[in-house]
Amino acid sequence: MTDAYRTVAERATARFEVQGSEFLGHVAPVDTVEAAEAFVDEVRDEYADATHNVPAYRVPAGEPSERAPESDPMLREYSSDDGEPTGSAGKPALNVLQQREVRNVAAVVTRYYGGTNLGVGGLARAYSRAVKDGVDAAGVIEERPHRSLVVETEYDDSGTIRGVIESTGVEFEADYGRRVRFDLRVPIEDVDALRERLNDATSGRVDIDR
């Protein structure tokens, strides 16, 4: 069985003030470096008027299709001080994710400067608190590694395919275009069995890509 891991349940933002400076700790579950960077960019765009937007994330390196199903992926850990004194912001933010042992998560701490310098120690405590509070607000859950599957079929088999997918309880979205496309998020350990069920149910008349 593929090892489970800890991550955040949903997006969340926590807010507090320290000596006039306002801090907002944003966190989100993400599965790839690309998704983490997209979340960072989204927060920076939304809070473009802030003094700093400090990012930190821990996500698997490489795309899911490039990783062996049974492997525990190498994590890419990234942080930036975004103009704060070196070591006062990004590293404390990332340290929280490490200490809480959560991954597949991105965090951005937004700061609006309030006129009082907090010093390196004060900044480190504030940035750490922002991520801790954000993680607490989002909630920590245990998750299993997933893989995205794209299933395409003709309309004649779409009801059968949908029935099989729904019976497994996996997350999916359906798009009824020229053909019917299902985008699935499947626990890695269940991928092969689901492929076999879909092929058996349609006598092989289904296209499965990942």
Order of alpha helices (4+ residues) and beta strands (2+ residues): beta-beta-beta-alpha-beta-beta-alpha-beta-alpha-beta-beta-alpha-beta-beta-alpha-beta
